[in-house]
Structures are given as C-alpha cells and as structure tokens.
Amino acid sequence: MKRKRFITIVAVVVVMAMLISGCGKSNAAHGKNDAKATTVRFGIDSSILSVAFQIADHNGYFKKYGINAKINTIGSGIDTLNAALTNQVDVGVASDFAALSRLKAGKLRIISFLQSGNPKDNKFVTVDGITDIKDLKGQAVGVPRGTAGEYVTYLYLKKHGISENDLQVDKFSSAAELLAALGKGDVKGAFFRGAVLEKALNVKGAKVVGDQGEINYSGRNFVVVTSDLIKRQPQVSKKILQSLNDATNWIKLHPDKAADIVATKLKLPKDGVKTELKDQLNDIRLNNKDVQQLQDLYQYGVSTKLFSGRYNLKAYIDTKPLKDAFPSKLTYHPSEVK
C-alpha cells in the first residue's frame, strides 16, 4: 500500500515537473519572439489622420505582427516626413501634396493609400453679398500657401469657368491668417473645413456657395516609409500594412470606440473626432485612381512651381509590401497611369 502511494506521489511530481518545464519553455519561446520583434519608429499626425496608427498601437496589432512600435506624435503630415528625412522616424502618414513635395529627396517610398475625407466637408465660403461663384471675377480669393488647397481652388474655379487671371489669388501661410483676411474683407472667398469652417461662418455676411464635392478631387493620405527601412528590414513594410489593415477593419466596425480612443490619446473633443471619423474612409490599398490623382497634382505643382524640379513619381512607389501582404488590394498598374 505504501509502495503504491509512493509511486503515485512520484508520478504526480514528475507530471508537475513536466508541466513547469513546458511552461518555462513556452515563456522562453515567447520571450525569444519578443526579442526578435523589429523596432519601428512611427511619426504620426496629431489629428484624426493618425487614427489607423493609434488603433494599431492601442489594440496590439503591431505586436501581433512582430513590431515593437515607437510612436512619435508630430504636428502635421509634412512634419512627419521631415522627421523621416532626418532619420528621426521610419514611417509617416502624409497627404498627397506633402508626399509629393518630399519624394524628390529620394529617401522615401509610398507603400499604400491610407485614407481620404469627404470632399463635401470642404466648403467654399464668400462674404460681402457674393452669392454666386461667378461674381468673384475681379475680386480676391484666398488659398493656403504651398498646399493642395491651391490645387483645389484652381480646379473649383475652372469648374465654374473662371481663370486665375480673372481674379486675384492671395496666398496665406495658415488657416488662421486666411480666416482673418476673410473677416476683414481682404479676400471675398475661400475654402474652409472643420473647426475653421465654423469660425468662417460666423463672419458677418458669410455664405456657403459650394463645396469641393463639385470637382473630381478628394484629398488622399498615404503610408510612407524610408528607403533605408526597406533595405534594413525587407519584410517589415509588409507587417506594417498587415497591422494597419487590422486597424482599418476594426475602425469600420467600431467607429465610435475608435473616436473615443483617438480623442483621449490626442486630447481632442470627442464629438468633433466622431463627426470627422464618420466622414473618413480608412483602407489599405493602392489603385490607379490613387496614383493618377498623385500624378495630376504633381503635374500641376511642377507647372506652377509649387514643386521644384522634376522626378519620376512611379519610381518612388514601392508596391512589393502591399503585393506580399494583400495582393487583391493592389490594383495599381503603372502602364495605365499617364
């Protein structure tokens, strides 16, 4: 009897030892995987534009794909690219104009579309009794200097048969300066959106006479990585896109929760973030329209000297990461974009 009891105790001890050993191996293996995680420095916008990166980090999607994410919240999209060019970050999110203005340096690559807003949210506001866009001939309109806003205004005026030679185009370095000029009557019309639009509509005699939805242009934002990151870690761009794809899918299913997370992280008004997010398309993809719009904006920028010098846009688009991650989401064919 004592012998059987002894054997039973020994058996239990052996089993427990095996379990402990197994757990130790599992934890060691887990630690080993963590050690292999690739550190990536993300430079993201301090606004709703960074929502996919914020959610990927908050929900653990970067960790899921073996990325040790170092999140750096920076002022704006173009600042994230400047940080990438000076080796402060490896990845940034940038508007079409910002990306085009920095690609010539040769150190950046576009790897995916990320998001776009609703063009109808960008309203053309006039003052001093102007109720028809054609009444702007001979007047002054305002544009934000060195941004896609110049291109948007050009396309809008052209849509209504107005040449830039028919009026005066004044350029401003910030939305605040543009708003002040509208308030003083120094300019009679300009595009505004978001919180600045609300302030513009408080200007005496302000009236919305149209919106960006009337033209064939919706601003696009892209995922941009450094060429150095691609050389050092050829597979990490694929993992970044996989992480962001999980995030964009989650945002579509939980827009209010996503808005709450971003508003808390960035200390932004929750109602405003929720409104913006509902009008925003977030997706990982790249198609002909995405690149054609970049090409058209590039041609305009070169012709108007917004961009200095020429370069081959297609040479700075790296499709391999998206092709490896989600081949069905890559429908961009270089030969079909002129």
C-alpha positions as CSV (number, residue, x, y, z in Angstrom):
1,M,0.0,0.0,0.0
2,K,2.8,2.3,1.0
3,R,4.7,1.4,-2.2
4,K,1.7,2.3,-4.4
5,R,1.3,5.6,-2.5
6,F,4.9,6.4,-3.1
7,I,4.7,5.6,-6.8
8,T,1.6,7.8,-7.1
9,I,3.4,10.7,-5.4
10,V,6.4,10.3,-7.6
11,A,4.2,10.2,-10.7
12,V,2.5,13.5,-9.6
13,V,5.8,15.1,-9.0
14,V,7.1,14.1,-12.5
15,V,3.9,15.4,-14.2
16,M,4.2,18.7,-12.4
17,A,7.8,19.0,-13.3
18,M,7.0,18.4,-16.9
19,L,4.2,21.0,-16.8
20,I,6.5,23.5,-15.2
21,S,9.2,22.7,-17.7
22,G,6.8,23.1,-20.6
23,C,5.6,26.5,-19.2
24,G,9.1,27.6,-18.9
25,K,9.9,26.7,-22.5
26,S,6.7,28.4,-23.6
27,N,7.6,31.6,-21.7
28,A,11.1,31.4,-23.0
29,A,9.9,31.0,-26.5
30,H,7.6,33.9,-26.1
31,G,10.4,36.0,-24.8
32,K,12.5,34.9,-27.7
33,N,9.8,36.0,-30.1
34,D,9.6,39.4,-28.3
35,A,13.4,39.7,-28.7
36,K,13.0,39.2,-32.4
37,A,10.4,42.0,-32.7
38,T,11.5,44.7,-35.1
39,T,11.6,48.2,-33.6
40,V,9.9,50.7,-35.9
41,R,9.7,54.4,-35.2
42,F,6.4,55.8,-36.4
43,G,5.9,59.6,-36.9
44,I,2.2,60.2,-36.8
45,D,0.0,63.3,-37.2
46,S,-1.5,64.9,-34.0
47,S,-5.0,64.7,-35.5
48,I,-7.7,62.3,-36.7
49,L,-5.4,61.5,-39.7
50,S,-3.4,59.2,-37.4
51,V,-6.4,57.1,-36.3
52,A,-5.2,53.8,-38.0
53,F,-1.8,54.1,-36.3
54,Q,-3.3,54.9,-33.0
55,I,-5.7,51.9,-33.1
56,A,-3.0,49.5,-34.4
57,D,-0.9,50.5,-31.4
58,H,-3.8,50.5,-28.8
59,N,-5.2,47.2,-29.9
60,G,-1.8,45.4,-30.1
61,Y,-1.8,44.8,-33.9
62,F,1.8,46.0,-34.2
63,K,2.8,43.5,-31.6
64,K,0.8,40.8,-33.3
65,Y,2.9,41.1,-36.4
66,G,6.3,41.3,-34.5
67,I,6.7,45.1,-34.5
68,N,8.0,47.0,-31.5
69,A,6.3,50.3,-32.3
70,K,7.7,53.5,-31.1
71,I,5.0,56.1,-31.6
72,N,6.1,59.7,-32.0
73,T,3.2,62.2,-32.3
74,I,4.2,65.1,-34.5
75,G,2.5,68.3,-35.5
76,S,1.4,67.5,-39.1
77,G,1.9,65.1,-42.0
78,I,4.6,67.1,-43.7
79,D,6.4,67.3,-40.3
80,T,6.4,63.5,-40.1
81,L,8.1,63.4,-43.5
82,N,10.7,65.9,-42.4
83,A,11.4,63.7,-39.4
84,A,11.8,60.7,-41.7
85,L,14.2,62.6,-43.9
86,T,16.3,63.5,-40.9
87,N,16.3,59.9,-39.6
88,Q,14.1,60.6,-36.6
89,V,11.4,58.2,-37.7
90,D,11.0,55.3,-40.1
91,V,7.3,55.7,-41.1
92,G,5.0,58.6,-41.6
93,V,1.5,59.3,-42.9
94,A,1.3,62.2,-45.4
95,S,-1.2,63.9,-47.6
96,D,-0.8,63.7,-51.3
97,F,0.7,67.2,-51.5
98,A,3.1,66.7,-48.6
99,A,4.3,63.4,-50.0
100,L,4.9,64.9,-53.5
101,S,6.9,67.8,-52.0
102,R,9.3,65.5,-50.3
103,L,9.8,62.5,-52.7
104,K,12.5,64.2,-54.8
105,A,15.0,63.7,-51.9
106,G,15.0,60.0,-52.8
107,K,14.7,58.7,-49.3
108,L,11.0,58.0,-49.1
109,R,8.7,55.4,-50.6
110,I,4.9,55.4,-50.8
111,I,3.6,51.8,-50.0
112,S,-0.2,52.3,-49.7
113,F,-3.2,54.5,-49.7
114,L,-4.4,55.0,-46.1
115,Q,-7.4,57.4,-46.0
116,S,-9.4,60.2,-47.5
117,G,-12.1,62.5,-46.2
118,N,-15.4,63.6,-47.6
119,P,-14.8,66.4,-50.1
120,K,-18.2,67.8,-49.4
121,D,-17.0,68.8,-46.0
122,N,-14.7,71.4,-47.6
123,K,-17.0,74.4,-48.2
124,F,-16.4,77.5,-50.3
125,V,-17.4,80.5,-48.2
126,T,-18.0,84.0,-49.6
127,V,-18.7,87.4,-48.0
128,D,-19.9,90.9,-49.0
129,G,-23.1,89.7,-50.7
130,I,-21.5,87.3,-53.2
131,T,-23.9,84.5,-53.7
132,D,-22.6,83.1,-57.0
133,I,-19.1,81.9,-57.6
134,K,-19.1,83.7,-60.9
135,D,-19.4,87.0,-59.1
136,L,-15.9,86.6,-57.8
137,K,-14.4,87.8,-61.1
138,G,-12.3,90.8,-60.4
139,Q,-12.2,90.0,-56.7
140,A,-9.6,88.4,-54.4
141,V,-9.8,84.8,-53.2
142,G,-7.6,83.2,-50.6
143,V,-5.7,79.9,-50.6
144,P,-3.4,78.2,-48.1
145,R,0.1,78.6,-49.5
146,G,2.0,75.5,-50.6
147,T,-0.8,73.0,-50.0
148,A,-3.3,71.0,-52.1
149,G,-5.7,73.9,-51.2
150,E,-4.1,75.8,-54.1
151,Y,-4.9,72.9,-56.5
152,V,-8.5,72.5,-55.1
153,T,-9.2,76.2,-55.6
154,Y,-7.8,76.1,-59.1
155,L,-10.0,73.1,-60.0
156,Y,-13.0,74.7,-58.4
157,L,-12.7,78.0,-60.3
158,K,-12.0,76.1,-63.5
159,K,-15.2,74.0,-63.0
160,H,-17.1,77.3,-62.9
161,G,-15.4,78.8,-66.0
162,I,-13.2,81.2,-64.0
163,S,-9.5,81.5,-64.8
164,E,-7.0,82.6,-62.2
165,N,-6.3,85.5,-64.5
166,D,-9.9,86.7,-63.9
167,L,-9.3,87.4,-60.2
168,Q,-6.6,87.9,-57.6
169,V,-5.3,84.9,-55.7
170,D,-3.8,85.7,-52.3
171,K,-1.8,83.1,-50.5
172,F,-1.6,82.6,-46.8
173,S,0.7,80.6,-44.6
174,S,-2.0,79.4,-42.2
175,A,-5.8,78.8,-41.9
176,A,-5.9,81.4,-39.2
177,E,-4.4,84.1,-41.5
178,L,-6.8,83.1,-44.2
179,L,-9.8,83.3,-41.8
180,A,-8.6,86.8,-40.6
181,A,-8.4,88.0,-44.2
182,L,-12.0,86.8,-44.9
183,G,-13.2,88.6,-41.8
184,K,-11.6,91.9,-42.9
185,G,-13.0,91.5,-46.4
186,D,-9.4,91.4,-47.9
187,V,-10.5,88.2,-49.7
188,K,-14.0,87.6,-50.8
189,G,-14.0,83.8,-50.8
190,A,-12.0,80.7,-49.8
191,F,-12.3,77.0,-48.8
192,F,-12.8,76.1,-45.2
193,R,-13.5,72.9,-43.3
194,G,-13.8,71.5,-39.8
195,A,-13.5,73.9,-36.8
196,V,-12.2,76.7,-39.1
197,L,-15.3,76.4,-41.2
198,E,-17.5,77.1,-38.1
199,K,-15.5,80.2,-37.4
200,A,-15.7,81.3,-41.1
201,L,-19.5,81.1,-41.0
202,N,-19.5,83.5,-38.0
203,V,-18.0,86.2,-40.2
204,K,-20.7,88.8,-41.0
205,G,-22.3,88.1,-44.4
206,A,-20.6,84.7,-44.7
207,K,-22.3,82.3,-47.1
208,V,-21.6,78.8,-48.4
209,V,-21.8,78.9,-52.2
210,G,-20.4,75.4,-53.0
211,D,-18.1,72.7,-51.9
212,Q,-15.2,70.5,-53.0
213,G,-17.6,67.7,-53.9
214,E,-18.3,69.6,-57.2
215,I,-14.8,68.7,-58.5
216,N,-13.1,65.4,-59.3
217,Y,-10.7,65.6,-56.4
218,S,-10.7,64.1,-52.9
219,G,-7.6,64.6,-50.8
220,R,-5.8,61.3,-50.2
221,N,-3.3,60.3,-47.5
222,F,-0.6,57.7,-47.8
223,V,1.7,55.4,-45.8
224,V,5.3,56.5,-46.4
225,V,8.4,54.6,-45.3
226,T,12.0,55.3,-45.6
227,S,14.0,53.5,-48.2
228,D,16.6,52.8,-45.5
229,L,14.0,50.8,-43.5
230,I,13.1,48.8,-46.6
231,K,16.8,47.9,-47.1
232,R,17.4,47.0,-43.5
233,Q,14.2,45.1,-42.9
234,P,12.7,44.0,-46.3
235,Q,9.7,42.3,-44.6
236,V,8.7,44.9,-42.1
237,S,6.8,47.1,-44.5
238,K,4.5,44.1,-45.2
239,K,4.0,43.7,-41.4
240,I,3.2,47.4,-41.1
241,L,0.5,47.1,-43.7
242,Q,-0.9,44.0,-42.1
243,S,-1.1,45.8,-38.7
244,L,-2.8,48.9,-40.3
245,N,-5.2,46.7,-42.2
246,D,-6.4,45.1,-39.0
247,A,-6.8,48.6,-37.6
248,T,-8.8,49.9,-40.5
249,N,-11.1,46.9,-40.4
250,W,-11.7,47.4,-36.7
251,I,-12.4,51.1,-37.2
252,K,-15.1,50.3,-39.7
253,L,-16.8,48.1,-37.2
254,H,-16.3,50.3,-34.1
255,P,-16.1,54.0,-35.3
256,D,-17.3,55.4,-32.0
257,K,-14.9,53.4,-29.9
258,A,-12.1,54.4,-32.3
259,A,-13.0,58.0,-32.0
260,D,-13.0,57.8,-28.2
261,I,-9.5,56.2,-28.2
262,V,-8.0,58.8,-30.5
263,A,-9.8,61.7,-28.7
264,T,-8.4,60.5,-25.4
265,K,-4.8,59.9,-26.7
266,L,-4.6,63.3,-28.5
267,K,-6.8,65.3,-26.1
268,L,-9.3,66.3,-28.8
269,P,-13.0,67.0,-28.4
270,K,-14.8,63.5,-28.7
271,D,-17.8,64.8,-30.6
272,G,-15.6,66.5,-33.2
273,V,-13.5,63.4,-33.7
274,K,-16.6,61.2,-34.1
275,T,-18.0,63.5,-36.7
276,E,-14.7,63.6,-38.7
277,L,-14.2,59.9,-38.5
278,K,-17.7,59.1,-39.8
279,D,-16.8,61.1,-43.0
280,Q,-13.5,59.4,-43.4
281,L,-12.5,56.4,-45.5
282,N,-9.8,54.3,-44.0
283,D,-8.3,51.4,-46.1
284,I,-5.1,49.7,-47.0
285,R,-5.0,49.6,-50.9
286,L,-3.4,51.1,-53.9
287,N,-5.3,51.6,-57.2
288,N,-4.9,53.5,-60.5
289,K,-7.1,56.4,-59.3
290,D,-4.9,56.9,-56.2
291,V,-1.8,57.2,-58.3
292,Q,-3.4,59.1,-61.1
293,Q,-4.5,61.8,-58.7
294,L,-1.0,62.0,-57.4
295,Q,0.3,62.3,-60.9
296,D,-2.2,65.0,-61.8
297,L,-1.3,67.0,-58.6
298,Y,2.4,66.6,-59.3
299,Q,2.0,67.9,-62.9
300,Y,0.1,71.0,-61.5
301,G,2.7,71.5,-58.8
302,V,5.5,71.5,-61.3
303,S,3.8,73.8,-63.8
304,T,3.0,76.3,-61.1
305,K,6.4,75.9,-59.4
306,L,4.9,74.6,-56.2
307,F,7.4,71.7,-56.6
308,S,11.0,72.5,-57.7
309,G,12.5,70.2,-60.3
310,R,11.1,67.1,-61.9
311,Y,11.2,63.5,-60.9
312,N,9.6,60.2,-61.9
313,L,6.8,59.7,-59.4
314,K,6.4,56.0,-60.1
315,A,10.0,55.3,-59.1
316,Y,9.0,56.3,-55.5
317,I,6.0,54.0,-55.2
318,D,7.0,50.5,-53.8
319,T,4.2,48.0,-54.5
320,K,6.0,45.0,-53.1
321,P,4.9,45.3,-49.5
322,L,1.2,45.5,-50.5
323,K,1.6,42.8,-53.1
324,D,3.1,40.5,-50.4
325,A,0.5,41.4,-47.8
326,F,-2.7,41.7,-49.8
327,P,-2.3,41.1,-53.5
328,S,-6.1,41.6,-54.1
329,K,-5.8,45.2,-52.7
330,L,-3.1,46.1,-55.2
331,T,-4.9,47.1,-58.4
332,Y,-2.4,49.9,-59.5
333,H,-0.8,49.2,-62.9
334,P,1.9,51.7,-63.8
335,S,1.3,51.4,-67.5
336,E,-2.3,52.6,-67.0
337,V,-1.3,55.8,-65.3
338,K,-0.1,58.6,-67.5
